[in-house]
């Protein structure tokens, strides 16, 4: 929705802020050029809560970039977070998380993680499948069917459902203890806060905060 003047002013501001520093190429991309966004204009209209749209677009961008194999890892960071070097981004602990779970989130937040920073791997098919189905597809489905029920923070609150789906498929902590019917049970309006403390897997004692792969970064706190 940004007009050309705003984009040009943003480019100028970034060039000014980065003058004299070594940095990579900065390229703006119209998210509406991504097919799934272009085909669902109602989901990304001004009638839908802005933070829902932003968080969902972040997940869609990651899915698009990794699926098209533009890069091996999708790294997202809010523009106001402290920058990290390559060694800080991909330290040994982070690399192990990416191999094991397929993703890493910022440490913090009321659920123990923040989505203002995340790294997603293109080498973990099981994670890629869970992320696409739970975060992207089910969120789009709900927004189309029940737009009046969409909440600002619901993409953030859906990540525990995604983790549960991933680990249920993986089986390392046991299988889902709820009556498993179909994928739709992981949708926000049906799942809600079932995994915000303990994940409903195996013995039911697997906590979200201890299981979620997180990384300490200097990230300004969410306003929520």
C-alpha positions in Angstrom: 0.0 0.0 0.0 3.1 2.3 0.1 3.1 4.9 -2.7 6.2 5.6 -4.8 7.2 8.7 -2.9 7.2 6.9 0.5 9.4 4.1 -1.0 11.8 6.6 -2.4 12.0 8.5 0.9 12.6 5.2 2.7 15.5 4.4 0.3 17.1 7.8 0.9 16.7 7.5 4.7 18.3 4.0 4.6 21.2 5.1 2.4 21.8 8.1 4.8 21.7 5.9 7.9 24.1 3.3 6.4 26.6 5.8 4.8 30.1 4.7 5.6 29.2 1.2 6.7 29.6 -2.1 5.0 26.2 -3.6 4.2 24.4 -5.9 1.8 22.2 -4.9 -1.1 18.8 -3.5 0.0 16.0 -4.3 -2.4 12.3 -3.4 -1.8 9.7 -6.0 -2.9 6.0 -5.5 -3.4 4.5 -8.2 -1.3 1.4 -8.1 -3.6 3.5 -9.6 -6.3 3.5 -12.9 -4.4 0.7 -15.1 -5.8 -0.9 -16.0 -2.5 -1.2 -12.3 -1.5 -2.4 -11.2 -4.9 -5.1 -13.9 -4.9 -6.4 -13.0 -1.4 -6.9 -9.2 -1.5 -9.7 -9.3 1.1 -7.3 -10.7 3.7 -4.8 -7.8 3.2 -7.3 -5.0 3.0 -7.5 -2.1 5.6 -10.5 -3.8 7.1 -8.2 -6.5 8.6 -6.2 -5.7 11.8 -2.8 -4.3 10.7 -0.6 -6.5 13.0 -2.4 -9.6 11.8 -1.6 -8.6 8.2 2.1 -7.7 9.0 2.7 -11.0 10.9 1.0 -13.1 8.3 2.9 -11.3 5.4 6.1 -12.1 7.3 5.3 -15.8 7.3 4.2 -15.7 3.6 7.4 -13.9 2.6 9.5 -16.6 4.4 7.5 -19.4 2.7 7.8 -17.7 -0.7 11.6 -17.1 -0.4 12.4 -20.6 0.9 10.1 -22.4 -1.6 11.7 -20.5 -4.5 15.1 -21.4 -3.1 16.3 -17.7 -3.3 18.3 -18.4 -0.1 19.0 -21.3 2.3 17.8 -19.4 5.3 15.2 -16.7 5.8 16.3 -14.2 8.4 13.8 -11.6 9.7 14.5 -8.8 12.1 12.4 -5.8 13.1 14.1 -2.7 11.7 14.7 -1.3 15.2 16.6 -4.3 16.6 20.4 -4.3 17.1 22.2 -5.7 14.0 24.0 -9.0 14.3 27.1 -10.2 12.5 27.1 -13.5 10.5 28.9 -15.3 13.3 26.3 -13.9 15.8 23.4 -14.9 13.6 24.7 -18.5 13.0 26.4 -19.4 16.2 26.7 -23.1 17.0 23.6 -23.2 19.2 21.5 -21.5 16.5 22.7 -23.8 13.8 21.8 -26.8 15.9 18.3 -25.5 16.5 17.9 -24.9 12.7 19.0 -28.5 12.0 16.8 -29.9 14.7 13.6 -27.8 14.6 14.0 -25.9 11.3 13.6 -22.5 12.9 14.7 -20.1 15.8 12.7 -17.2 17.3 13.8 -14.3 19.5 13.8 -15.1 23.2 11.4 -13.0 25.3 7.7 -12.1 25.1 4.8 -13.3 27.3 5.0 -16.8 25.8 8.8 -17.0 26.0 9.5 -16.0 22.4 9.0 -13.0 20.0 8.4 -13.1 16.3 10.2 -9.8 15.8 13.3 -11.8 15.0 13.4 -15.3 13.5 15.5 -17.5 11.3 13.8 -20.2 9.1 15.6 -23.0 7.4 15.0 -24.2 3.9 16.5 -27.6 4.7 13.8 -28.9 7.1 10.8 -30.2 5.1 8.8 -31.2 8.2 9.1 -27.7 9.6 8.4 -26.1 6.3 5.2 -28.2 6.0 3.9 -27.3 9.5 4.7 -23.6 9.0 2.9 -23.4 5.7 -0.2 -25.3 6.9 -0.7 -23.8 10.4 0.7 -20.3 10.1 -0.1 -19.5 6.5 -2.9 -21.7 5.2 -5.1 -21.9 8.3 -4.8 -18.2 9.0 -5.8 -17.3 5.5 -8.7 -19.7 5.7 -10.0 -18.2 8.9 -9.5 -14.6 7.6 -11.7 -15.5 4.6 -14.4 -17.3 6.5 -14.6 -15.3 9.7 -12.9 -11.9 9.2 -14.8 -10.4 12.1 -13.0 -12.8 14.5 -9.5 -11.9 13.5 -7.3 -10.6 16.4 -4.3 -8.3 16.1 -2.0 -10.8 17.8 -3.3 -14.1 16.6 -0.5 -15.0 14.3 1.9 -14.7 17.3 -0.5 -16.8 19.3 -0.7 -19.4 16.6 3.0 -20.3 16.7 2.5 -22.7 19.7 0.0 -24.6 17.5 2.5 -24.8 14.7 5.2 -26.1 17.1 2.7 -28.7 18.4 1.9 -29.8 14.8 5.6 -30.1 14.0 6.4 -32.1 17.1 3.4 -34.3 16.7 4.6 -35.2 13.2 8.1 -35.7 14.6 7.0 -37.8 17.6 10.0 -37.2 19.8 7.8 -36.0 22.7 5.0 -38.4 22.0 1.9 -37.9 19.9 -1.0 -35.4 20.3 -3.1 -36.2 23.3 -6.2 -34.4 22.0 -8.7 -36.1 19.8 -7.0 -35.8 16.5 -9.4 -35.2 13.7 -7.9 -33.1 11.0 -5.6 -30.1 10.3 -8.4 -27.6 11.0 -8.2 -28.2 14.8 -4.9 -26.2 14.7 -6.7 -23.1 13.4 -6.6 -20.2 15.8 -10.4 -20.0 16.5 -10.4 -23.7 17.4 -6.9 -24.1 19.0 -6.7 -20.8 20.9 -4.4 -21.2 24.0 -4.2 -25.0 24.2 -0.4 -24.9 23.9 0.5 -21.6 25.5 1.9 -23.3 28.7 2.2 -27.1 28.1 2.2 -28.7 24.7 -0.6 -31.4 24.5 1.9 -34.1 23.6 2.8 -37.4 25.3 2.7 -37.1 29.0 1.4 -33.4 28.8 4.4 -32.1 30.8 6.3 -30.6 27.8 6.3 -26.9 28.4 6.3 -24.4 25.5 9.0 -22.1 27.0 11.4 -25.0 27.5 10.8 -26.5 24.0 10.6 -23.4 21.8 13.9 -22.8 20.0 14.9 -19.3 20.9 17.9 -17.0 20.7 18.7 -13.9 22.9 18.8 -10.8 20.7 18.5 -7.1 21.5 14.9 -6.6 20.3 12.7 -3.7 21.6 9.7 -5.3 23.3 6.3 -5.7 21.6 3.6 -3.1 22.5 1.2 -5.9 23.3 
